[in-house]
Amino acid sequence: MLLKETEIEFSVLFGKLHTNSIALIVSNEIKLPINFGKYPFSIRAITKGTIMQKANNNYTGWADIGLSISFDLKPSSITDYKGLIKKKPPIILEN
């Protein structure tokens, strides 16, 4: 089920800047995993809003919106397909 695997992150940042003014940043990210055959990928939606205090108690702000598609590369699928990665045995040092 798609909603069961969905990841949602939310953060609020508030603080004082080096110019002795204050700022508020609110952001969230939603990750929707999608299985397309044997190739899993995910769609990420990112939003961020910023409000900052300027001189003379004026405020400014902006909003960012982003959308990305990420493809999950698993090392086992790379080695099975291309044989690119060869694992070396661990080195054990004894005293």
Summary of the structure (lengths in Angstrom):
residues: 95
radius of gyration: 22.1
end to end distance: 52.1
largest distance: 67.0
contacts: 176
relative contact order: 0.16
helix: 15%
strand: 56%
